[in-house]
């Protein structure tokens, strides 16, 4: 069941505020005399910051998105309970590299994870992930939902998964068990008949009765009894799949940008994540079944670190019917796009726009896409409230301190912004993802405080580790690139003049540096061959770097590329020099991983050690 949000002041009155966090400790054995807080880390997927009313108010002085109506009472409540880091930016605008940066606490150029490649925990530069470090501090570690960290163990010629959480309620097995409204998987058998070859990434829907409804033209070719099933699901669930101007919509292909869930609220994949978390907390030291699997419940004698990776509002955008119907009552302002923008747009960013092009959609299709996206976000907000209420209740019942870290999206999402959907670019709508930290320790994270300093996703790991008692000043943690957000809150961390990141997915290798007024992005590599010509950008012509420069105060939607404007040449030069010295020369790592590589061959570049000092004068 999805619970309605508790009235804010009633909830605050019910909270038992526990003692302040204890001094930092290094190991579980040293922490015997202190009470380590339970930690809940919530991460959503592809969520725009303007889907949250509190963030709109903090950034723009309005409750609603510029596009129109949004609702987020539970995240708004978290913001009132804790500290919001409103100018947080992700390091990479793709799911896997962004999640790697959070779990490793390292920039992509230092972890070597730039897109969706696998990486090897036996590589020479590897450091333990956040949950592995938390386990070493005495925590029980649990993950529920989507993870997206593509870590492997390579031993000789053997490659196998490397689990990083002690307990993992993984979404893939959940949807195989039918605990979802939608899924995709490799099917090796249909109706008791073995498939040779298997059908790759077969899409399916699950009805409230547990029946699977397939959407695959390949399946229809092999099994005539399913003829027309893909078209049937498209109509039944009112699906809008992404399509290009030259290719009409397909019933079994293309990201689902709009539609209705086959399951009611609470029984979708995300609904199961929230309810399973509650079941986990109630089943203290007792096994509980989840589909075909059985898991052990929480151990209240140990501090808990739990990460919930919600799927919403990632495609398929399928809000439950009641949410969808309610949001269809609202008319949205569709972001406008002019083809003239392409004339000055960097070629790499044009590549993403063309791949996710949406400006050819009809007005009705654009409205449905935006309505369902914000409806999905509102539904997810209810689940966030359910999970946080259960977590606070569990912690208070056991008289244990607690910390909640809420991250609004692993990156953002375009809704016809720049004429496109999807993510993958350094534009603000793809990269700006605020964080809220709420805790029983109100000195560390004061209620209702808004921090406007630049913060980054690499700050998440050190923040959680410091809250758990880790001494970040020791050599054990010197690989971490970020700051403890408690120190950012108190003013004890150095202020950043800029944030940086790099991603190679869809656009190709591209890095960005964002300062207070300007953002510059550049092509960093001639191609994706790891370890080849790593300093290419240092000697390439300026035009070959495919620069994109935007002045945020005068151009908040980043439409007008000033990279070749003579009036901004000096600004562009300073940003270019700073960015390239950081991402190419201050501890850069590139890893060979592919059909003929095992992820252990590392290439390094350190010609500008110390370039990333947080200081920038323009």
FIZAPA-519321 format. One record per residue: x negated, y, z of N, C-alpha, C in turn. Coordinates in pm, whole numbers, plus 50000, padded with zeros to 5 digits. Example, Ala and Ser with C-alpha at 12.3 -4.5 7.8 and 13.67 -1.06 7.14 Angstrom:
2
486814943150780487704955050780486804967050780487154977550708486334989450714487105000350787
***
This chain:
618
499154988050000500005000050000499125012550000499535022449923498875035449925499575043950029498805048750125499415056850229499475071450185500555078550217500565092950191499535099750280498945110650235497925117250317498505121950449497755119950557498195125050686498115140250686498995146950754498865161450767497485164850822496875174950768495485177950799495245180050948496035188851010495775191651151496115179851240497105171751199497415159751277496255150051272495625148951155494485139951144493335144851230493045158051223491945163151302492195160851451493445162451492493755160351633493535145851674493705136751576493585122451607492145117751608491255125651546489865121251537489185122251673488385112251702487565112751822486155116451778485735128651807484415133051763483385127451860482485119751804481515112751887480255121151906479325116051981478115123552013477315126651889476515137051899475715141451785474775130451741474335131051615473415120951563472155120651647471625108651664470415107151743469195111351663468055113651727466835117051654466475106351553465785110551448465435101251341464595089751394464905077851346464165065851383463695058751258462665050651269462055044551152462535030451124462755022251227463135008451206464285004751298464884993151267466004988651351465544986251495464344980751512463874977851647463654990651726463235001551658463025014151727464345021051755465405016651688466695023351701467575017051807467005008151892467825001151991468515010752086467875022252115468415031352216469355041752157469565041752026470445051451964471575044151894472635051551868473765045951797473715050951654473455041951562473405045751422474825046951368475095056951289476465058851241476845048851133478115045251128478625038351011478645048250895478325043250776478245051950659479145046450548480015054850496480835051450381480455060850267480015055150156479645062850038480645059749928481405069849888482415068349784481955075449658482025068349545481635073949416482735071049315483165081349245484135079449138483405079449004484145077848894483495075148765484055084348658483195092348596483605101148486484565112048533484425116748657485385126348710484885140648699485685149148634485405163448624485635170048760484785179948790484955186648919486265194448927486795198948811488005207148817489275199048841489135186048863490275177848904490525178849055489665186249127489745187749272490105202349304491215204449372491645218049403490625225549487490065218849588489105225749674487905230849595487455223149497486305227349418486665239049326487875238849270488305250149189488345262949272488805261849395488875273449483487475278649516486565269449547485205273549583484455279949467484665274649347483895279249232484575290549156485915290549153486615299749066487715307849135487945305449263488955313049334490375309549296490595297449246491945292949210492085278249250493315273649272493555259849311493525250349193494015255049079494195246248965493025246948867492925236648786491965236848677492325247748579491365252548505491645261848396492605255548296492605242248290493485235148197494915234348250495085234348383496425233548438496465226148571497575219548598497905213848729497015201948766496505202348890495795190848948496225189649093496055177749151496335176149293495305166749355494865170349476493815162649543493865164849693494985162149759495115165349901494095158149990493695146149951492785138550038491345143150027490895146149908489535151649894489495165749951490575173449932490655186649994490525185450146491155175350202491065172950346489635169550388488955161350307487555158350337486705170950337486965179750239486205192150231486425200650357487675200750409487965208350531487305201950653487145188750649486525181550761485015182250759484425184550642482965183650631482365195150552481165192650499480395202650427480375199150279480675209050196480705207050052479475213249988478805205449905477645210049829478145212449687478615224649666479435227449549478615228449420477335231249430476505232349311475565220449297476145208449308475395196149287475455192249141474305187749088474225183248949473665169148943474205161348849473715147748830472425148048747471625137648758470345137048688470455131748546471505124248516471695118548383473195117148360473655120748240475085121148214475575108148148475195097048206475635083948165475715075348289476625065748292476895058248415475645051748475474965043248396473875035348451472695043848498472175053148418471035060948467471395070048583472635075148584473055083548695473115075548824473685063648818473795055248937472425050348983471525048248889470155044448927469495055849004469695068248959469065079549029469575080649172470855077649194471415078049329470875066749415470845054749360470415043049438468915042949464468145048549374466695049049392466235061849462467035072449454466605085249508465475091249426465465087949296464365092349209464925097849078464215107449022464585112648891464365101948785465115102648675464885092948567463455092648519462805104148512461425104148461460445098048560460875095148682459995088448778460405073948803461665070748780462095056648791461915049248660461925056648547461845050448416463195045448365464295049048433465635044848390466325056748324466425056548192466925067848116468295065448053468685052848040470015050047984470535036748039470905027447954471545015148001470605003147998469295005847998468344994947997468314987948134467974975048133467734968048258466374972348312466184970748442464894973948501464534963048601463254962048631462704950448698462184954248837462654947148941462184950549075460774945649103460164938349010458764934549024457824943948949458374954548889457524964148820456644971448922455434975348882454484981348978454994994049046455845001748979456295014449037457595012949116458145000849125459434998749190459365001649340460415007849390460595010049533461975004849572462165001249698463454995549738464615005249712465764999549680466965007649661467495012249797468425021549793469035026549916469615015450002470445006249950470984995750038469914986450093468854984050016467774975550069467064982550184466874995550173466265002850284467205003150405468505004750379469455004850490469474991450563469374980450489469314967250551468094966150641466974971750597465754971050677465864979450804466794988950805467044997050924468084990851016468514978550983469434971351070470884971951028471174977550912472554978750865473034966150795474314963350808474984954050719475404962250597475114957350480475374965150359476424958250273477394966050228478534960750153478834969650035479114963449922479534970849803480864965349755481754974449715483054970749659483264978649530483564971549420483924978449297482824978849194482704990149126481714991749020480384995849082479294989649031477954992949078477175000248969476904993548857476245000148746474745001348757474144994848858472674994848870472174981848810471494982848695471194971148613469804965548649469704960848772468424956348826468284941248811467094936948769466784922748751465494919248825465294906348841464024901148892463374892848782462134896048750461404888648648460294880748716460334867648700459294858848753458844849948639457664852948586457204845648468458134848148352458694837348296459644838648186461094838648234461284838648363462624837848418463144851648455464344854948407464994867648438466324864648506466544870248623467774867548695468234880148769469514880848804470004892648876469304894649009469234907049051468624910249181469684917249267470364909849357471384916149441470744926349535471384937949550470834948149640471734950549761472954945149759473844945949875474034931849932474114930950063474274917850127475644911750094476674919950090478024915550053478464923649933478944916949828479284923949704480614918849650481654927049666482954924049606482964930349469482444923049372482154928349239483404928949152483564939749079484774941648998484904931348888483794926048835483874916548724484624903948766484304898848883485014886848927486454890148965486684902049016488054905849051488954905648929488464911048816489354911048700489444897348634488454888848653488584875048605489664867648682489854871648809490884865548891492244872148872492314881848781493584888448755493934899348854492954903448938493204914049037492904927548973493644930748871493414943048797494564944948701494724956948653495724959048549495144957148411493824957748401493174957448270491774952048289491244945848184489864941148191489324937748054488034934948049487404929747927486304920347971486154909447895485194899347935484894890447816483854882447829483574872147730484474860247761485254856147661486154844747681485564832547609485324822047688484774809647636485864799147614487034801947666488124792247658489454799647656490354795347570491714800747564492684788947555493684788647639494704778047638494074764147646492984763147722492314750347739491434746247622491294754947522490474752047404489174759847413488054753047405486764759747411486514767647283485994779647300485744788647188484284787947147484034785647022482674785146970482634792146834482124804246828481514811846938482574818047028482144822847147483104829547236483544842847177484634847947226485104861147186484504871347282483694880247228482984889947311483914901447351483814905247479484504917047531485984917147490486644905947511488064905047479488854913447579489664922747528490464931447615491744924447656492174926747780493414920547825494084929347931495374927547944496174933948047496744923048135497014926348262497584916748356498904922148406499964914548390501294918948432501464917048583502494923048643502764920748786502984906148821503354897948721503544883548745502244875748728501144882648699499864875848684499604870348546500454873748449500254869048312499254877948239498404871448157497414878748077498014881947940497894894547899498324898847766497074903747692496794897547579495534900047510495664910747403494554917747379494484927747273493224925047192493334916047094492164912147016492594907046879492164913846774492454909146639491684896346609490504894846671489734882546653490484870646712491094872746830491894862146892493074858546801493704868346741494854865846655494454857646531493254859746482492774851946366492594837346403492094834846521491794821046562493024813746616493954821346676495144815346737496374822546685497004817346582498174823946521499304826846620499374819246730500444821546826500354835546888499154841646882498974854946939499104865946834499554862546715499694872446608500564884146655500064896246636500794908246674500644912446818499884904646898499794907647041499044920647067498014923546986497264935947007498134948046981498904947546873499804958546841500894959846947501334948347000502364948447102501884955547229500674952347273500164958847394499964973747372499554977447250499354991647222500654999447238501754993647191503045000247202503614999147344503494987447405504074985147537503494994747640502174997047632501515005447731501215019447678501785022647560501715036147504500265040947494499415032747436497985035447437497565045147328496725054647367496005063047272494545058847278494085052147172492685048347164491915058847085490665060947123489855070547051489665065946907489725075346816489495072346675488865084446609488155082346501487485093046430488355098046316488025109746261488845114846149488895105646028487855097446010487795088845892488245074645920488595071746048488985058146084490245058646169491355053046124492615053846198492535045946329493455048646423493455041346550493595026346529492875018746611492935004146605493604998746730494344987946721495054982646838494144975546937492904972646898492024965146989490644971347001490464983546955489134989546959489265004546983488245010247047488265024347081488645026447226487965035547292488245038347433489695042547450490345037547555491725041047584491735054247662492215064847597492205078247654493535081847721494555073747696495875076747751496715064047747497585062547846498465050947852498995049147993499715038448015500275035648147499765022048195499495021148324498995008648381500044997648374499584985448357500484973948361500854970348504500184976548601500434973648743500924986048815501694984348920502134995948999500995001349085501205013049141500215019049230499865009349342498575008249371498094999249475497664985849425498114981949303497774968749249496874969749125496404981549094495404983148988494054978849042493054978948956491714975249002491274984349117491414997549102491035006849208491875004749333493155001649313494014999049428493514987249509493054976949439492484965349508491214969149584490384977849527489164981849598489504987749734490474996849734490845003449860491454993649960492354984949912493004975650004492034964950053491114960649967490114950750010489164956550113488854969350099488014975750201488724975450336490024978550336490774977750461490814963750517490974953850429490984939850473489624935850530488564940450467487204937650515487004943050657487504955150683487344961150815488204954250919489334948750879490214941850975489754927651005489024921450911488624907450928487274906750998487234911251121485964912051193485384898051216484214896051155483494883251167484364871251131485334873651043486214863050998486224862750845486304851050784486384850350638487754854850588487774860850469489044864450407488944861950257490024856850196489974853150055490194865249964489494865149851489674875249747489694867749615490894864949564490984857149442490364843449461489394840049375488724827149383487544827149479487294838349544486134839649631486574841249777485624839149866485854841450008484684849750062485014859950139483994868750194484134869350345483024872350411483054874550556483384889050583484214891150685484564904650724483414911650794483674923950836482644932350896482174926651029480934929451064480364925751193480264938551277481154940551374481164953151449479964955051540479124944651555477924946251638476784952851561476974955051430475944961551348476514974151287475664984051262476164995751189476474991751044477474998250986477944994750854477535005250751477015000450638476825008950521477625002850407478665009850365479525004750259479595014850145479435009850024479555017949903480755013049823481725022149800482865018949715482675026249583482595018749475482475024449343483805023749271484605034249282485895034449213485685035849063486585029748985486525030748839487215043248785488225048248856488965059748805488065071948795488265081348705489205080848592488555076148462487525067548473486875061848355487905054948265487645055148136488495047548045488475032748083489605025748067490865030348013491625039248111492085050648061492815060148145494265055448151494565047748256495875041148269496435043748410496975055448436497555057948568498815049648588499165046348712500425039348738501605047548687502705040648657503835046948593504415058848667504485058148801505095069248874504235081748869502925079948875502025091348862502105097048720502115088248622502155092948484503415101148457504535096048501505795102948476505795116948540505235117848658505215130748727504325140848656503165136448607502235145748541502665149248398503545141148341504045144648209504965156848213505315161148333506135173148348505315185948334503995184648333503115196248328502515197848188502485210048140501885213048011500515219248034499515214247964498135218347986497605227047872496675235447910495955243747813494815235247758494875231647632493855223147571492625231447538491425227147578490215234447539490135236147388489895248547346489855251547204488455249547148488405245547023487115242846958487115248946819486025255446786485835260746652484645253846588484815249546464483735242946392482495251646383482665264846398481515273946391480515271246503481005265346615480095262146724479015252246680479355243646586478405233546539477205239746469477375251846416476315258046338475055260446421475245264046549474085266446635473875255546740474785245946746474685235246845473465226346817472685222846921471565213646900472025200846833471175195446745471555183646667471855171646755471095170046863471355158646951472745159947016473145171847051474455173747112475565172947008475255176746884476195174346775476475159346761475435151446783475575136846770476615131746867476595136746991477585132347089478975137447052479055149947009480345155646972480985147546860480195143946761480735136246649481145122146692480375116246784480725102746832482025102846912482255113646989483455114447071484455124647021484395127846892485195138746836486685136546864487345147346906488775146346942489615157946891489005167846828489775179546789490755176646675490615165146611491555161246506492815154646564492845152046694494045146346755495215156146739496415150846738497595159446735497735166646869498535177146871498775184246997499375174847102500275166147059500895156747153499865146947209498945142347126497905133247172496965140047271496615152547245495755159947337496445162047471497715165447468498465167247591498495154247671498805143147606498875130247675497525126647736496455129147662495105126147710494805133847840495145146547843494855154747960495805151548075497095149948045498065146548149497675133648220497355123348142497045110348203495715110548277494765118348229493475119448300493695125248439494405136548448494615142748578495575134648665496515127248605497365118148682496535107048744495585101748667494685091148715493835096348831493355108748819492555114648927493405116349053494675120449037495545122049153495815108749222496035098249142496225084949198494955080649273493795082949214492545079549280492345087149410492805099549414492695107249537493435100549651494605094749624495345087449727494545075549778493825068849689493015057349729491805061749811491215073049776490125078549857490625081449998491825087150007492395089750140492635076950218493115066650150493345053750217492045047950271490995048250190489705042450231489075050350345489115063650336488485071650441489255070750572490585070250566491365068650689491055055350757490975044650678490655031550735489255031550798488325038150733486945038550782486845046450912487475058050918487425066251039488125058951153489245052751123489975045351226489115034051281488465026351192487595015351236486475020751325485815031351282484695036951359485165042051494486285049151497486785054451624487245043251717487875032951662488315021651744487135014951813485965015251748484775008851806483845019051871484315031451883483535042251944482155043351879482175043351748480945044351670480955057151587479835064351580479775076251495479895072351348480195082051264480425078851124479995090351033479705086750909479365096250804480075091850676480695101250607481295098550476480605107250373480115100950267479525108150154480435105850034481075116449987481965115549872481315122649755481215115549642480595121049521481645121349411481915133249360482955135049258482385131649120482405118749087481975114248955480485111648947480115101148874478695098948845478215108848738479155115648676478965126748581480365131548548480465141448461481775146748427482385140348304483285147648239484035142248125484635153848046484565152847917485155163247831486565159247789487445169247787488825167447743489075177047626488365174547518488315182947398487425195147419486725196147532485705206347546484645203847438484265214147367483325212947255483845203547146485165201647145485785193247041485595178447061485305174247185484915160247208485485154947339485505141747350485695134947478484365128247514484355121747629483185114547679482235123947752480995119447770480015126647852478705127747775477565124847839476255123147774475535136047738476045147947774475335160247742474995168047869474035177447860473715185847976474685197347999475735198747917476725209247942477275207848084477695219148140478135219448278479305209848303480215208648210481375199948231480995185348242479825181848188479335168048197478405165648315477835176448370476725174748465476995180048605478085187448626478345194148753479255185548838478725179848946479465169949026479245172349175480115180249239479945183449381479985171149473479385172949588479325162649693479915168449821480655160149894481115163650028480505153850127479965158950238479525150450348480335154250471481135145050520481915146950643481395137050746481295141450870480695132950973481295136151109481175126351199481565128951337480605138751404479405140051347478425149651397478655163051325479395172051387479745184751324478605194851325477555192051401476385200851396475605198451268475485185751229474745182551107475515187050984476835184450983477675187750868478935194850917478855208050934479975215650992481235214650907482375214650975483655214050907483905226750827484335225050703484715236250620483585244350562482365240150582481205247750532481015244950383480655255350308480375254050165478935258550141478125249550087476735252550054476645255349905476135266949869476065270749728474685268649667473695264849749472365261949695472445250349596471495250049502471405238649411471125225849490471875215349461471595202049514471715192049399471215179749421471115170149312471485156149362471755147349267472075133549304470915126449374469695130449348468565124149417468565127449566469435136649611469535139849753470375129649830471135121449761472055112249830471305101949913470305095449855469575085049929468875090650053468095101550043467465106550166468455111350270469615116450227470625120850323471155109050405471495098250337472035086550405470975079950491469755078950439468675072750517468365080850642468325093950630468045102250748469155100850851470415100350805471525098450898471435085050969470845075050900470695061650958469525060751055468725071251064467615071251158466255069851096466145070250963464845068850898464035081650915462745080250937461825091450943461285093750802461865103350732461515105450592460125111250573459485115450682458145121150671457065110450660457435097850680456435087250675456155082950532455035076150514454615071750381455625062250318456335055150400457315045450351458365051850259458665064450283459715071150207459185082450120457875082750096457325094150023457665094049874458265083249824458655082549684459965089849656460725093049760462025099249741461865113349685462645116649584462525129549518463435140249576464435136349654465435146049698465225150749841466205158549888466205164050023467325157750105467145157650236468205154350330469185166050331470435163450293471405174350283471715180650419471465173650527471615179950659470635191450675469435189850620468445200550626468765211650527469365208050415469835218450323470905226850392471795220350466472875227250536472325236850641471325232450714470765240650822469775251050773469385250150645468415259450590466985255250612466775242850657465425237950684464785231150564465495229850454464935224150331464595235550235463565233850154463225244450058464375246949961464615259449928465645262849832465145259849691466025254749606465675251849468466045263749378465155267149287465475277049185466115270749062466095257349056466585250348937466865235848971467575229048882467725214548887467315208948750466905196248750466445190248624467035176348609467005171348487467455157748459467075153648319467285140948288466975135848154467815123448128468345122548006469135111047966468865107947820468895095147784468615091047647469825084947577470915082947649472075076147592472815085247494473195079647380473985086047274473235097447206472825107647282472155119047219470735115747173470115105647237468675103647221467965110947334466645109247348465915114947462466105130047474466675134347585466935148647604466885151947753466165162547789466055167047928466625181047939466965184848063467515198248085466945204248212466925217448215466615224948337467685235648350468315236148466469405245648490469005254848604468925267748575468655277948675469945285348706469845296048785471045303048829471845308448712471165314348613471875320748503471755313348371470735304948355470465298748226470355283648238470685276948130470395262648119469745260347983468655252747984467945249247860467825234147854468115228447739467885214247717467065212447590466265201647590465315199247482465225184447451464865181147330464475167547295463095165047353462935154147426461665151547495460775141547425461355133247340460595122547276460985122047129460075117647041460455116446900461445105046875461435094946965462335083546955462345076547090462935064547096463055057547224461985047047248460925047047169459865037347191459095041147317459195032847419458585035847548457055035247539456435045647595454975045947603454285050547477455035054247374454445058447246454565073547234453415080247217453395094747197454185101847307453845099147430454605104347544454525119547556453485125747503453345140147512453715147147381454495140447298454915145947169455485160047184456345162147283457035174947296456095186247335454965183047394454025193547433453365200047312453275192647203452605198047085453545200146967454825196446982455785197846873456165212546853456565215846732457085229146706458365231346785458605243746822459785247246903461065242346837461205244446708462415240346639462605225246644461495217646644461595203046648462075197946784462015206646885462505202747018464025203847028464665208646920466135209346914466685216547037466225228747064466575235347190468025240147196468545240047317469865245747345469745254447469469995267447454469885276947565471205284247580471735284347703473015290847729472895299947851473555311547843473595321347951474935320148021474925314348140476175310748207477055322648245476495333748296477395344748334478225350348219477625351348100478355356947986479015346147901478635333647921479125322747837479325310147922480295310548016480435299548112480785286148049481335286047928481675273447862480555268547770479455275747768478245271647694478565269047546479035279547481479425278747341478325284247249477665294847294476745302447208475295298847240474665291347153473275287147171472345298847141471585303247243470695314747230469245310747209469005298047181467635293047176466765299947073467395305246966466625311646860466905326746853467505331946958467765346246966466515353147019465995362846945464755369546984464855376247121466045380647159466215387247288466015377647405466095364747379465975354647485464745345847467463845349747377462685341347347461785339347470461595349847548460725348747665461335339447770462655340647793463335331847888463215317347841463475314947713463405301447660462015295647675460995303847651459615298947660459265294847803459665303047900459365299748040460085286948083461355285848045462105273748081461545261548012461165262947885460595251647810459305246747876458405256147905457135252247965457335245348099458235250748180458485244848312459075230948297460105229648213460795216848198459855206048146459075208948042458235198547982457105194448075456555203848147455485200248242456035191148353457295193548393457895185148497458185171148446459015170148343459505156948303458475148748225457505155448162456485147948086455185146148162454915154948259453585154748319453515153148468454635153348540454585152448685455085138848732454295128648699454615115048744455575107648655455535110448523456455103748431456155088748421457235080948414457135066448398458015062248280457475053848194458265047448089457995032548095459055024648083458975010248102459385003147974458594993647932458944985547816459884974347862461084974747806462064964347838462884961747713462944949647669463684946347549463484931847513463804928047389463704913947349462304908047367461284916347354459924911247363459164917247480459864923147574459224929147691459954924847816459234924047928459824918848051460004929548159459754942048125459964952548222458864954248322457704948248297456584949848389455484958748331455564961748201454544970248140454974984848157454174992348231454505005848271453545015648204454095026548153453295037348096453495049748183452425056648215452505068148304451915080448238452375092048285451855104848238451865114548355450675119348395450565128048514449585139448489449735146148375448825157048344449195170048414450375170548480450815182848546451365179748684450615172248762451055168448896451355180948980452515180849042452915192249124453695202849050453945200748921454695210648843456115212348895456675201548947458055202148999458015207049143457895220249159457775226349291459025233949334460065233449251461305240249285461305255149262460195260749215460065275249198460115278949050460815289849021460945294348883461205309348882460375316448808460555330848793460865333848647461985340348624462385344048488462375359248471
***
